Amino acid sequence: MSSWITLDCNGAPHCRHENGFAAYGGKFYLFGGRRIQPVDIFDPDTNTWTHGTPPPSKSTIFSR
């Protein structure tokens, strides 16, 4: 694929920056940022965003 596409999704992730992203078990996880907020979980099979539990503390500035 040589270009970006926009998917029509159910739900939406929380707005955030300085966050982390991981793929595990066929789903994508968006976490961290400047505030404590729920983990956002994307299921590419259903194009659906859901929200997990907020972490116990703030996590920011992730790097490889």
Secondary structure by P-SEA (a helix, b strand, c coil): ccbbbbbbccccccccccbbbbbcccbbbbbbccccccbbbbcccccccccccccccccccccc
